[in-house]
Amino acid sequence: MSSIQNGILSIVDKYYKDYGFRARELQREGKKIIGYVCSFVPLEIITASGAIPFRVRGNIHEPITKGDTLLETIVCPYYRSCFDLSIKDKYDFLSGMVIPHGCDSMVRSFSTWSYGLPFPYFHFVNIPSVCEESSFEFFGAELSNFRKSLEKFLGEAITEEKLNRAIRIHNENRDKARALYELRKANPPLISGTELTMTLTAGSSLPIEESNGLFDQVLSKAKERGASSIKKGPRILIDGACLDNIELIKLVEELGGNVVADTICNGARDHLPKTDVNGNPIDALSHRYLGKINCPKTYRANKAGTFEGDIANRFGDIGAYAKEFKADGAILYVYKFCDPFGFEVPARKAYYQSLNIPMLHLEDIYSAGTMGQLRTRIQAFLEMIG
């Protein structure tokens, strides 16, 4: 990191550590900032409305206190941390929040968010749990309702022209994210997993145009490295839900691994699938967010009729990324009380076995205090596959 730390990555570091710094500036300038908590929220509609989408994140260094007075402690700890910081006014610059049907924790606590926080705008996006043609029709109607809701709140029409422009600029962001991922194919990679995670996280706190500019600068500087300053090590894929803090990835890399791929919510799952263009924008968004984001929340029918065919269908993106980035092993990182991922652990283990990819399963509670406990297990895993 040192060779470009004094340049653009020092800016990334600022946006990462002082998360929301730029959004707070924009709010003081009169901009509307709309928060969201899951990859299923259609960012293009927010951008087309003239507002700025802002991904609310938690903080593994901040104990959950106020949040636990309003949310049950059996709720996902990542989600509770996001709520806790919101209750503590960390995100008081927001004009509203959009929460989708990403899991039961989100569905059942929507009223707690809307009653507990003073934002003037709240919206719940209902997401189907199956990927059938009727599901896309239903989801398209939900997105149309979201569009109308934002139009009413902001007093501005969200035209198809605005939607198409937003789709193009968000697709540009995904192209740039893909280019950043490409830098990890080298051995050793030209950009570390820690650097990439910080960059993507920082980008989710910025207007999409500024996020694009940030990605361009990181790309340019990372390519200037030439011979990588990163040492070779076991190439690791991180699998799981939302990983918006760098500590786990940083720990893997401190122990000698290279995090070269992921299938996490605010990583490849969120940033790589693109929206189709030149069609009805709402239909395109419906198919992008429901059909192309492979989350355990959505069920894809077992057309093969066998368990082996089912896991290949459900987790095929994992195998594709593992092959593309030449992963030597994988770490499945699951939060306690995360039911969508928790229920899938046995099937995911079986899938990794079918690929002959060693896999370490870690269950955690979204706290920096547990990193020391994970260190020994990660070190042993890296030694085993190294």
N, C-alpha and C positions, 0 to 999 in steps of 0.2 A: 504493500500500500504506500510505502514511503515515497516512491518515485513520483507519484502524482498526488500525494497527500496535500502538498502545499498549493496545488492548483485547484481544479474543479472539485476534487473530493473533499476539500475543506469546506466548500459551499454545501455539498451533500451532507457532510457531517453536521453542519449547523441546522439544516432543515430537518435532519433526522433527530437530533438531540432536542432542539427547540421546536418540537412538532407543532404546527399551526401558526408559526411565526408569520409566514407570508399571508395566510388566510386572515389573520387578525389585521394586518395592514390593509388588505383589500376591503375588509368589513368597515374599517374606519373611512375608507374612500367611498362608501355607499354601496358596495357590491353585496349581493345576496349569496351566502354560503350555505349549501344544503349538505348535511352530513348523511352518511350511509355506513352500514356495518357489514356488508356481505357482497360477494362477487355477483350475486343475482340482480342487483339494482342496476337498471339500464342507465348508465352514465350519459349516453348520448342525448336522452330526453332532457336531463338536467342542463347539459351544456346548451342545447338548442333553445332552452327557455331564457337564456341569458344569465342564469345563476351559475355558480361554480360548485361542482361536486367535490366533496372532501371526505376521505375515508377516515372514520373515527377508529382509533386504535387504543389498545390498552397499554399498560406499563408494568412489566414484571418486577420492577424495583419499587413499586408503590403498593403498600398493603391495602387490601380491599376493606374499607371500614364503613363509610356511609352507605355504600351500595348494598351491603349485607343487612342493613336495616329495612330495606325495601324489596330486595330480591332474595328468594330462598337460596341457601348455600349449596343446594344440589343442582343449581343452574351451572352450566358451563363456566369455568373460571375465567376464560378469555372474555366471554361476553359480559360477565359480572364486572371485570376490570374496566371494560369500555363504559359501562353504565356508571360505575363508581367515579371515574374521572369526570364524566359528564355532570353528575350530581355535585361534584366539587368545583364546578365552574371552569374546568380545564378547556371546555369547548363553548364558552359563553358567547363566542362570536358567531355561532351558527344561527341561521334564520329558521331552520327546520331540520327534521330528521326523516329519512325514508328507511323503513325496515321491511325486508321481504320475508316470505315464508321459507327461510333457509333451514330451520330446525325447530323443534318444539320450544326450545328456550326463547327463540325470537318471537314465535307466535304468541306464547302464553304471557310474555312480559311486555307486549306492545303497549297495553294500557298503562303499565307502570311507567314506561318512558313518557307517554303522552300526558299523564297526570303529574309526574314528578318533576318534569322540566318545563321551563317557561317559554319554550320556543313557540312562535305563532303558527308554525306549520308542521303537521305530521301526516305521513301517509304510509299505509300498509299495502304492499304489493303481494298479492296472492300468487304463489308459484305452484303449478301442478306437480304432482309427485311421479307421474309417468310421462314418457316421451312418445305419445301417440298423436296422430293428426288432429284429433279433437282437442288434445292438450294445447297444441300450438294455437288453435283458434281461440280457446279460452284465454290463454296467456296474452294473445294479441288484444283481446277485449280489455284485459286488466291493464295493459300498457296504454291503451287509449284512455282509460279512466285516469291513469296517472298523468297523462298528458293534459287532460282537461283540468285536473286538480291543480297542477302547476300554473296553467294558464289563468285560472281563477285567482290563485294566490298572488301572482306577479303582475296580472293585468296586461299580459302580452300574449299574442297568438303564437303558438308553436307551429309554424308552417312546415310543409313537406320540404321546402327548400332549406329551411334551417335544420331540419332533421338530417337531410342528406349531407349537408356541410359538416354537421357534428359527427356523423358516421365516418366521413372521410378523415377528419382530423384525429378521431380516436383510433381509426385503423392505422394512421401514420404512427401514432404512439406505440401500437402493438408491433409494427414493423421495426421500430427502433429498439423496442424491448427484445425482439427476436435477434436483432443484430448484436445486442449485448450478450445474449445467451450464446451466440455463435463463438464469442471470444473464449468460451469455456471448453471448446472442443480441442484446443491445443493441449499438449501434454509437456510441461505443466500448463494450466490455463493462463490466459492473459489478464483475466480479472478474477478475483477471488469470490467465493460465495458470499462472504461478509460484505465486500464492496458492492456486489450486485444487489443484495437484499437491502442495503442502506439506500442505494440509488432508487430502486423501485418504490420503497416506502416513502422516501422524500418526494418522489414524483406524484404519489397519490394525495399529497397535501397541497398541490399546486394547480392553478388553472391549466387546462390541457395544453395550451400553446407554450406555456412556460415549462411544463413537464417535458414536452418535445425538445425544447431548447436545451434543457438540462441533460437529457439522454444523449443528444448530439455531442455535447461537450465532453461527457464521460467517454463516449465512444472514441472521439478523436484523441483524447489524452491516453486512453488505454492502448490504442493501436500504436502510439508512439513509443511504447515500452520496448518494442522489438523483442529481444530475448527476455522471456518472462523472469521477473525477480521472485516468482513463487516457486518453491521447491516441489518436486514431484512427490506424489504420495498416492495411497489408495483413492480411487475416484468414486465419490459417494453421491447417491441420489437421496434427497430428503423427501419423504412422502408423509402426507397428513393434512390437517386443516390449516387454519390461518397461523402464520408464523411472522409476526410483525415486529419482533425484537431479534437482534442479531446474536444473542448469547449462545444459543445452541450451535449455530453454524460456526461462530467464532471458536467455540470449544473444540469442535471437530477439526478445524483447521489448525488450531494451536497444538493439537495432538498428532498432527502430521497428515491428516486427510485433506483431500481437495474436494470441496462440494461443487460438483460440476453440473448437476441437474436437480430438478425438483418437480413435484406435482402438488404444490401447496396453493392455498386460495389466493394469496397475494403475490404469487410467483407465476409459474407457467400456466396454472389453471385459469388465472385471471387475465394475464397479459398477452397470451399467445393466440387464442382463438379470435378470428376476425369476423366482422359483420359483412354479409353480402351487400353489394351495391347495385344500383340501376334497377331496383325493384321497389315495391311498396316498403317504405322504411319501417313501419310498425311490424309488418310480417317478417322483415329481415331481422329486426331486433328480437322478435319472439323466437326465431330459430337459432339465433346466436346464443342468447342467454339460456334458453332451455335445452337446446339440442347439442350445443358445442361445449358447454361447461360440464365436464364429467364429474359430478359431485355425488356422493353416496345418498344425498337427499332425493335424487331422481332415479327412478327405476327404469332400466332398459330391459325389455322382455327377453327371456331366454329362448331364442329361436333355435338354438342348436339342440335343445332337449337333453343336454348332459351337463353335469357340474363343470367339467373341463371347458366346455363351450361357453357356459355362463360366465365363468371368471375371465375367460379370454375376451368376451364381449364387454364386460363391465370394466376391466382394468387394462384394456389394450393400449391405452395412452401411456401407462406406466412402462410397459414393455417397449413401446416405440421410443420413448425418451431415454430409457436405459441403454438401448442399442445405439441410438444416435449419438449419445454423449459418452459411450463406452464406460458405463458404470461398472465398478468392481463389486459394489455392495450397496445396500440401501438401509436407511434408518426410517422406520415407521414411527412417527412422533404423534401421539394422541393425547389429548387433554382428558383428564378425569371428568366424568359426567357428559362427555361428548358422545351421545348415543349414535348418531349417524356413522361416525368412524369406528366407535367402539364395537358395534355389532358386526362390522365388516372385518375385524382383525383376523379371524380364522380363515376367511376366504382370501384375504390379501396374502396371508402367509402361504397358503396353498398355491397362489398364483406365482409368488416369487420362487417357490420350490420348483414349479413347472418350468421356470426360466433358468434354473440353476444359479440364481443370484442370492448370495448370502444376505440375510435381513435381520436387523436388530430392532425389536419392538420396545419402545419406551413409552410409559404412561407418566404424565407429569401434571402439575397443578398450576401452571402459569405463574411461576415465581422464580426469581433469580436465586433464591436460597436453596433450590434443589440442584443447581448446576454441579456442585461438588459431589453430590451423590451419583450423578450421571457420568461423571468423569471416568471413574474406574471401568464402568461397563463399556463406554465408548472406546476407551483405550484398548481394552481387551479385544473388542471387535475389530478394530483397525489392525491390531497385531495378528489376529487370526487370518485376515484376508490380505495383509500386506505382503 
